[in-house]
Amino acid sequence: MSRSFCLISLGCAKNYVDSEEIAGSLIRRGYTIGPAPDKSRVAIINTCAFLHIARQEALETIRKIVQIKKDSGTKLEIIILTGCLTNYYSKAVLTKIVPEIDLIVQFKDAPLIPLYLQNKLFPQINNTYNTQNNTFMWGDRFIIGPPHSVYVKIAEGCNNRCSYCLIPFLRGKLRSKSIGDIVSEVKAYRKLGAKEINIIAQDTTAYGKDRYGRYMLVPLLREISRIKGLRWIRLLYAQPSRVTDELIELIAGEEKICKYLDIPIQHIDKKILRMMGRPTRPEKIMQLYERIRGKIPSAVLRTTVMVGYPGEGEKEFYGLLNFLEQYPFERLGTFCFSPERRSSAYYQGPKVPPQVARLRKQEIMVKQKDLSRSFNRKLLGKNIEVLIDSRWQEKNMSFGRYYGQAPEVDGKVILPKSMGKPGDIVRVKVTGIGDYDLLGSEA
């Protein structure tokens, strides 16, 4: 009897890692990946619920998969729902919204999906299991994406209490993996061909506080840096208040760690930051920016800002816009405040009309496009190392990234003539620029 499954992963890179863990746990137990939902016996939907728009996308995806199951000629028999949506809504509510779902598995029980499936597909077999304390009982991850660039999730959950954020509600408190387990995991990916390791968590700089009683990101990075064969170690999702001088010095001095820092500041206005529950004050953000630029002149900085937060008037918004001009970031993401019912910000005011927030977002991104092109212009004529991600054989083209471009969220380096294969690191001369992408040729 067929054991094929199709996995649909929604949301961020952290969710994608969870999806690869689920896939691996099934493959290890004899299941196979199907080419599409209609050609698979089981469809698993790993959902995101961080924002209202993400929940809408999740429900739309579920309904599409349900329709596939109803269509004649399909092989699909079982639909499993997991991920953040199963924590946001109770099982009773989800069953009412989408009664066609066969299994609803909360995130903490996701490692047990193979056993749940075993009971569903083969009820004649007596299967027993314990549903307690299953977080990080994985170890079977199957790398679905390119093996040369791998995300490594070092912790789950978050102890911060940002007023707009649902992560503590959806994912719980901070739970760090051990340094030994992470190092073993990275070594395994290196054996599979990993050249780039992207360190992720809800807050990477909080790593270790729960397990070791102090922040342990620096010791962890030192251990990972000792692994032979790795070329790039990239740090994402760093809380500005915990980017220490020790961390900056490590990034500056360790060749393998990318001179790239993702430090979401969210805003620069003192009142807005206080209302957001953010621990970093404006002057500290400016000082951090200057410390990084002073210690690491080649640093590429990414940040995220929010517009339309309750209480953000023109004064606060233009203060943010002016800050981004005076303290420019090479990479920037902007999003509009989303009032989430289970967050304390939902009850704050005065509200900013959604159309005003959208216009503010547009104004920031127009300015950022100019800044991004200006940063790219400084690379013209220079030689850079590029990690090849993919090739377009029909057009004899390659696509890759240099250390200043994180996978998926930043631009890419376009090579009109194919150079190397995915996973190769090649020397490239920058011959042209776009708003976000670079054009290169063999150096």
Secondary structure, 3 states (H helix, E strand, C coil): CCCEEEEEECCCHHHHHHHHHHHHHHHCCCCEECCCHHHCCEEEEEECCCCHHHHHHHHHHHHHHHHHHHCCCCCCCEEEEEECHHHHCCHHHHHHHCCCCCEECCHHHHHHHHHHHHHHHCCCCCCCCCCCCCCCCCCCCCCCCCCCEEEEECEECCCCCCCCCCHHHHHCCCEECCHHHHHHHHHHHHHCCCCEEEEECCCHHHCCHHHHCCCCHHHHHHHHHCCCCCCEEEECCCCHHHCCHHHHHHHHHCCCEEEEEECCCECCCHHHHHHHCCCCCHHHHHHHHHHHHHHCCCCEEEEEEEECCCCCCHHHHHHHHHHHHHCCCCEEEEEECCCCCCCHHHHCCCCCCHHHHHHHHHHHHHHHHHHHHHHHHCCCCCEEEEEEEEEEHHHCEEEEECCCCCCCCCCCEEECCCCCCCCCEEEEEEEEECCCCEEEEEC
